[in-house]
Amino acid sequence: MHVIAYSTPNRPDWTWRIINNAGEVVEESRSRFPTISAAVSEGTGRMKSLNLKDTTTAAKPGRRSTSHLRRR
């Protein structure tokens, strides 16, 4: 599992997300933080408190289906 922090141009403050190895969102903060380090620190603490084991596997890079391109 990983903690990421992000912000958007419309809301320049930071929020965190916990994602699993497959890239799926496990949990997202509702709070906003003034710095990226504050968001990551809070998210890391939350991830540890959840005590979840990630059993997913990472998607292999370059192995995405292109079937959607052939339907055009």
matplotlib code that plots the C-alpha trace (Angstrom):
import matplotlib.pyplot as plt

x = [0.0, 1.1, 0.2, 0.0, -0.8, -2.3, -3.7, -5.6, -5.4, -8.9, -7.9, -4.2, -4.2, -3.2, -5.1, -4.0, -5.0, -4.1, -3.8, -3.1, -0.6, -3.2, -3.7, -7.2, -8.1, -8.5, -9.2, -9.1, -8.9, -11.7, -9.4, -7.1, -3.5, -1.3, 1.8, 2.4, 4.5, 1.6, -0.8, 1.6, 2.4, -1.3, -2.0, 0.8, -0.5, -3.9, -2.6, -0.7, -3.8, -5.9, -3.4, -4.5, -2.5, -2.4, -2.9, -3.2, -0.5, 0.7, -0.4, 2.4, 3.5, 2.9, 0.3, -2.8, -5.4, -5.7, -9.1, -10.7, -8.6, -9.7, -13.4, -13.0]
y = [0.0, 3.5, 7.0, 9.8, 13.4, 15.7, 19.1, 20.7, 24.2, 25.1, 23.9, 24.3, 22.7, 19.0, 15.8, 12.2, 8.9, 5.4, 3.2, -0.5, -2.1, -2.4, 1.4, 1.3, 3.9, 2.3, 5.5, 9.3, 12.1, 14.5, 17.0, 19.5, 20.2, 23.3, 21.2, 18.0, 16.7, 17.2, 15.3, 12.4, 12.2, 12.1, 9.5, 7.3, 7.3, 6.4, 3.6, 2.1, 2.3, 0.5, -2.4, -3.9, -6.4, -5.6, -8.8, -7.2, -7.3, -4.3, -4.1, -4.8, -1.7, -1.8, -4.6, -2.5, -3.7, -1.7, -3.2, 0.2, 1.6, -1.0, -0.2, 3.2]
z = [0.0, -0.7, 0.4, -2.2, -1.8, -4.4, -4.9, -7.8, -9.3, -7.9, -4.4, -3.8, -0.4, -0.1, 0.6, 0.8, -0.7, 0.3, -2.7, -3.1, -5.5, -8.2, -8.0, -6.4, -3.8, -0.4, 1.5, 0.9, 3.4, 3.9, 5.5, 3.6, 4.6, 3.9, 2.9, 1.1, 4.0, 6.4, 4.1, 3.6, 7.3, 8.2, 5.5, 6.6, 10.2, 8.9, 6.7, 9.7, 11.9, 9.3, 9.5, 6.2, 4.2, 0.5, -1.5, -4.9, -7.5, -9.5, -13.1, -15.5, -17.3, -21.1, -20.8, -21.1, -23.5, -26.7, -27.7, -27.1, -30.0, -32.4, -32.1, -33.9]

ax = plt.figure().add_subplot(projection="3d")
ax.plot(x, y, z, "-o")
ax.set_aspect("equal")
plt.show()
